[in-house]
Amino acid sequence: MARTVSLLEFRILSELHSHLQKLGFSTDKNGNLIPPGQSKEALRGLHYAQREEVLKKQSDFVARAWVRLSKYFADGRKVEPEKISPSLELVEGEGWRRDLFKLATLSWSVPVSNGYGRRMRFLVWDEHNGKLMGIIALGDPVFNLKARDNLIGWTAQDRKERLVNVMDAYVLGAVPPYSYILGGKLVACLVRTREVVEIFSRRYSERSGIISKQNKNAQLVLVTTTSALGRSSIYNRLKLNNQVYFEPIGYTEGWGHFHIPDSIFDLMCKYLESTGDDYVKSYSFGKGPNWRFRVIRRCIEKIGFNSDILKHGVKRQIFACRVADNAYDFLSGKYSSPRYDTLLSTTEVGELARDRWLVPRSKRKPEYLMWNREQFLSLLGAEYQSLKGALGV
């Protein structure tokens, strides 16, 4: 006898099917999702609904924050490429710096995660004019990342013991007009600096793990990041003075939950609660990024739908930054201590990156001079139209 489908189950399935069709997903004969394409434009389109949802929720914040914080964004004519001098500022606690970081992330074409577990967020300033160049956020890495684990040669036990020495750059980039002159490359290179290693050491070297409750003497030796839109032009060939800053190590396998919007996820949580499943209430700091994934899978399986719906098929390029010279050997257990012989300061990296990328690009493409900071709101897409009049822009 066929199982009776509840009204809530029907609503979840109906809205999920409609949403995936709207995004352009199709299915193969086995019911597996097929994305509409792997081009940058296709991937932006896949994230469009998710981004619109985020921007709608944050419209009041943007309206308030822009009035206070617009002065920190540069006009193109205020940027002097030959004099750019980057510095890092750690964002801690509440206040305008946190709001500035958040405001900058809303301009990203793919919605930004809040990160998980340990987190370090940085504002990247141009000391020459006092304007915001970009942002960096490092957080706990995903536990299972095949390309990374195979490269290091980890066993399950190795990974459990040494993953504490790895972070993931879940936000990494420049804001206009710096992004127009390859400022993103400079910002990415700042991950591998003495300042970042020292701040990490102060914050985490003596701290016990949230899950393990053990002090593993964490030392930052490797940072991974994933390109949001397929192959990355920012991280590829990222080298200064023969020192590689990021290198491609493979692609993700196409699993995730970005295509499940908050509205449907909330229905899934409500459904699990209605069935007496307490897993939905089990989230706590330290559970990591897999909690939402598991909630969705749990709901889908209870309803009787294909749980492979979480395999969206979008393969993202993975990059690794060897912060320590012997990062892979240290992580594999061949060496007991990391070496940082080639690590430079933010100022030194900034000068090298400026002269290699930013100054030449500014001469070849001077369009950055036309950028006006009020144009930042146009990066927010459709939601900008409703803010434009309210802010008098």
Buried (B, 14 or more C-beta within 10 A) or exposed (E): EEEEEEEBBEBBBEBBEEBBEEBBBEEEEEEBBEBBBBEBEBBBBBBBBBBBBBBEEBBEEBBEBBEEBBEBBBBBEBBEBEEBBBBBBBBEEEEEBBBBBBBBBBBBBBBBBEBBBBBBBBBBBBBBBEBBBBBBBBBBBBEEBEBBBEBBEBEEEBBBBBBBBBBBBBBBBBBBBBBBBBBBBBBBBBBBBBBBBEBBBEBBBEEEBBEEEEEBEBBBBBBBBBBBBBBBEBBBEBEBEEBEBBBBBBBBBBEBBBBBBEEBBEBBBBBBEEBEBEBBEEBEEEBBBEBBBBBBBBBBEBBEBBBBBBBBBBBBBBBBBBBBBBBBBBBBBEBEEBBBEEBBEBBBBBBBBBBBBBBBBBEEEEEBBEBBBBBBBBBBBEBBEEBBEEBEB
